[in-house]
Amino acid sequence: MVYLQASLKLRAGKLQDFTKMLNALLPVVGKHGMKLLGSYATTVGRLNTVVDFWELPDATALQAALSDPEMAKFAPQISEIVEDETLTLLTKLPIG
């Protein structure tokens, strides 16, 4: 199991559009085993920032989801909503 942290800088006023789009994307990425653990908006810090945490079966799931033809249909909408994005793959440390 690997985890994905997606840090997104949204265009001003686009949080509701982002939420709607993310809900529409869940079934598409879900086909590739991606599970959204949580989506969080900043209250202090960089404005218009969202951080999503995902659980993936393996590192290849991300590329499979991004290559899905259904994902390509969302490209225009994503570019209207998301100004910048940083994706980070993580592994869980053996603590606890």
N, C-alpha and C positions, 0 to 999 in steps of 0.2 A: 504494500500500500504506500502511495506517495500522496503528498498534499500540494495544492497549488494556492498561492496567494496572488490574487489579482488586485493591484492597486490602480485605480482609475481616476483620472482628473476629468470631470464632466464639464461640458460647456454650461455656462451660467443658466440657471432656470430649467435644467433638463433632468432633475432628479426623478420626477414622476414618470417622464418618458423612459428613463433608464429602468425603473422598476417594472414598468409594463413590458419593455423589451426583454428583460431578464426572465420574467415569467414565461414569455413566449419561447425563449431559447432553452429552457429547462428540459423539455422533451427531446430536443435535438441532441444536446450534449449527454443527456441521460442514456441514449442509445449506445454510447461509448463508455458507459460505466461511471461517468462523472456525477458526483453527488454534491450538491451545494450544502455546506455545513452552516453557513451564515453569510449575510451581506450587511455591511455596516457603513453608515454615513458619518463623516466627522462632525463633531460639534465644536471642537477646539482644534486648531491646526490649519493646514492648508484648506482653503475654501473649495467647495464643490468636489470633495474627494470621497470615493467609495472604496472600501476594501472588502473583497469577497474571499472566502475560504472554501476550497473544494477538496473533496476526497476523490482520488483516482485509483483505479486498480493497478496501474503501472504508468510509467512515463510516456509510453506510446499512445495512451488514451487522449492526451492533449492534442497531439498531431492528428490523430484520427478525427477528433471532433472539429478541429480547425479546417480539415480538408473535406469535411462533409458538404456535399452540394447544397443541402438545406441551409447550412451556415452561410454560404455565399449569398443567399437571398437577403440576409440581414445586413450585408456590408454597407449599403447606402445609409441605412438607419443608424448603424453603429457610428459611422463617420459624422453624422449630424449630432450625435449625443456625446460621444467620447472624444475628448481633446488629446489625451495622452494615457498610455497604459503600460504598466510594468508587470510582467508575469514572472513569478519565482517558484520553482519546484523545490519542495522541502521533503525531508524524511524525518520521521519521529525519532527522537532520542530515547534511549532505554532508561528513562527516569521514572521512578515510582512503581 
